[in-house]
Every structure is written in C-alpha cells, then in structure tokens.
Amino acid sequence: MKAALPERASISAAIILAAFPLMSSAQPDGGGPSIPLTAEKDGWQTYRNARFGMVLPVPPGMTAQRPPDNGGGQAFRSADGKAELITWGSFNIDGIGDVAKRWEAALIEPGRTITYKRKTEKWFVISGARKDGSAFYERYDADAKYCAGWLVTHPQEEEKKWSALIERIAKDYAANLGKGADTLE
C-alpha cells in the first residue's frame, strides 16, 4: 500500500512520499527493513542514506517508517503522529531537479504562507504555515546529476519546540550529492 499524500506535503516531497508505505519499520516479529541509524549520546539519531549519500539528524522520539523499496529516502514520525521528518534523494535526470525551477514551484504552491525563504545556486530553504494548521520547513539541494532534500511538518502550536529541533537538523544535515552508492560516472 502506498502512502496517501497529505495536504501539507510539498510538491518537492510529493514524489518521494508516494513511495513510502504507511506501515512502520518495526515489525511485530522483529523483522522488517534495516534502517541505517546511528544513536547519538543525547538521544538524537543520525540517518545515513547509502544510495544517495545524504546525512540527516533525527530528533529524539521520532520513529522510522518503512523505507521505500528503492532506498531513495526515509520518513520519520513523532510518537503522537503529528510531526513528520522526510528525507529523499534522486537523480537529476534531464534537469527535473533544477533548483531554480523547484524554487519557483515551491513559492507558488497553494494553501500555504511562506514566512522565510532563502535561495542559492545549489540549494533553497522555505518555511511557513499551511491552511491545515501545520507548519513546514523544507531544504532542497541539487547539482547537475543529483537532488536531495528534507521536509519537516509539525503543528503550528509546537513552533517553539520545533524551531530549536529544525535549527539542529539544518546545522548538521549534509546533502552529499554524488557521494552515495549510486554515483554516476
């Protein structure tokens, strides 16, 4: 079963979200997919994507969901199910992941108010609020061959809590474009 796209999913994240099944990675029999997480001393975890190379800090209390079969990313959900952290990577085939094009699409996405935005030649960040009461923060990176990014959604009333968590995720995230097992020669 594929995950239904929540209204708060950005256009950039919609592609990767469609690949995530709704089931948790923790199977009753203890089996299931292995999630490449390293536990840190302060309760945080570090996710490393072998296929595309991105490295993402994961806040305490977030649970890994079942990864997509293609190994292109990972979703994490808070214990109460109200917050999500999603990371993805892909090939930038025929320029579909161009930063400028994605930036323009992100700025006009309906149903949200952007409160912060920053763009460089190789990445952008946008954050704000959605009509459904959620807040979001999205980072997107791309070069000529690869794209990667991450998205956090959480209830607006938890903005103070999530602001500090997002600050740490942003500080320690590494796109590592072209540094995964699927490196194009």
C-alpha positions in Angstrom: 0.0 0.0 0.0 1.4 3.4 -0.9 1.1 6.4 1.4 -1.6 8.9 0.6 -0.2 12.4 0.1 -1.2 14.6 3.0 -2.3 18.1 2.1 0.8 19.5 3.8 3.2 17.6 1.5 5.1 20.0 -0.7 5.4 19.4 -4.4 9.1 18.5 -3.9 8.2 15.9 -1.3 5.2 14.6 -3.1 7.3 12.4 -5.4 9.2 10.7 -2.6 6.1 10.5 -0.3 4.3 8.4 -2.9 6.9 5.7 -2.5 6.5 5.4 1.3 4.2 2.7 2.6 2.1 3.6 5.7 3.4 0.8 7.8 6.1 1.3 10.5 9.6 -0.2 10.1 9.1 -2.1 13.4 7.5 -5.4 12.5 5.8 -7.5 15.2 8.2 -10.4 14.6 11.2 -8.1 14.9 11.9 -8.3 11.2 11.5 -5.7 8.5 13.8 -3.4 6.7 17.0 -2.3 8.3 17.2 1.5 8.8 20.7 2.9 8.8 20.6 4.9 12.0 23.3 5.7 14.5 22.4 6.6 18.0 23.9 9.7 19.5 24.6 10.3 23.2 21.9 13.0 23.5 19.0 10.9 22.2 19.3 12.1 18.7 20.0 9.6 15.8 21.8 10.1 12.6 20.3 8.7 9.4 22.8 7.9 6.5 21.3 7.1 3.1 23.6 4.6 1.4 22.1 5.1 -2.1 22.4 8.9 -2.4 24.7 9.8 0.5 22.6 12.3 2.4 23.1 12.5 6.2 20.2 13.7 8.4 20.0 14.2 12.2 16.8 12.8 13.6 15.3 14.3 16.8 14.6 12.1 19.9 11.2 10.5 19.8 10.9 10.2 16.0 10.2 6.7 14.7 11.4 5.5 11.3 8.7 4.4 8.9 9.1 1.6 6.4 11.6 2.9 3.8 10.8 2.9 0.1 11.9 -0.2 -1.8 14.2 1.9 -4.0 16.3 3.1 -1.0 15.9 6.7 -2.0 15.0 8.2 1.4 13.4 7.8 4.7 10.4 9.1 6.7 10.2 9.5 10.5 7.1 10.3 12.5 6.7 11.6 16.0 5.1 9.4 18.7 1.8 11.3 18.5 1.8 11.2 14.7 1.5 15.0 14.4 5.0 15.7 13.1 7.0 14.2 10.2 10.5 14.4 9.0 11.1 13.2 5.5 14.4 13.0 3.5 14.8 12.0 -0.1 17.4 11.8 -2.8 17.2 11.2 -6.6 18.9 11.5 -9.9 18.6 14.9 -11.6 17.5 13.4 -14.9 17.1 16.0 -17.7 17.2 18.8 -15.2 13.9 17.9 -13.5 15.5 18.8 -10.2 16.8 22.2 -11.2 17.0 24.5 -8.1 15.5 27.5 -9.9 12.5 25.5 -11.3 11.8 23.8 -7.9 12.1 27.2 -6.2 9.5 28.8 -8.4 7.2 25.9 -7.9 7.6 26.0 -4.2 6.9 29.7 -4.0 3.5 29.4 -5.7 2.3 26.2 -4.1 -1.3 26.8 -3.0 -2.6 26.6 0.6 0.4 28.0 2.4 2.0 31.2 3.6 5.8 31.4 3.3 7.4 33.2 6.3 11.1 32.5 5.4 12.9 31.9 2.1 16.5 31.7 1.0 17.9 30.5 -2.3 21.4 30.0 -3.6 22.5 28.5 -6.9 22.7 25.0 -5.4 20.0 24.9 -2.7 17.0 26.6 -1.2 15.1 26.7 2.1 11.5 27.7 2.6 9.3 27.6 5.7 5.9 28.8 6.8 2.4 27.8 7.7 -0.3 25.8 5.9 -4.1 26.3 6.0 -4.4 23.0 7.7 -2.7 24.3 10.9 0.7 22.7 10.2 4.0 24.5 9.8 6.7 23.3 7.5 10.4 23.7 6.8 11.9 22.4 3.5 15.5 22.2 2.3 16.3 21.3 -1.3 19.7 20.7 -2.8 20.7 19.9 -6.4 23.5 19.8 -8.9 23.7 18.6 -12.5 23.4 14.9 -11.5 21.6 14.6 -8.2 18.9 16.1 -6.0 18.3 15.7 -2.2 16.3 17.3 0.5 14.3 17.1 3.6 11.0 18.3 4.9 9.6 18.8 8.5 5.9 19.3 9.1 4.5 19.9 12.6 1.6 21.6 14.3 1.9 25.4 14.3 1.2 25.4 18.1 4.5 23.5 18.5 6.6 26.1 16.6 8.8 27.0 19.6 9.7 23.3 20.2 10.3 22.5 16.5 12.2 25.7 15.8 15.1 24.5 18.0 15.0 21.0 16.5 14.9 22.3 13.0 17.9 24.5 13.7 19.9 21.5 14.7 18.7 19.4 11.7 19.7 22.3 9.4 23.1 22.7 11.0 24.1 19.0 10.8 22.4 18.0 7.6 24.6 17.1 4.6 23.3 16.6 1.1 26.5 14.9 0.0 25.3 15.0 -3.6 27.1 12.3 -5.6 28.6 10.6 -2.6 26.3 7.6 -2.3 26.4 4.1 -3.8 24.5 5.2 -6.9 27.2 7.6 -8.0 27.0 8.4 -11.8 30.4 8.3 -13.5 
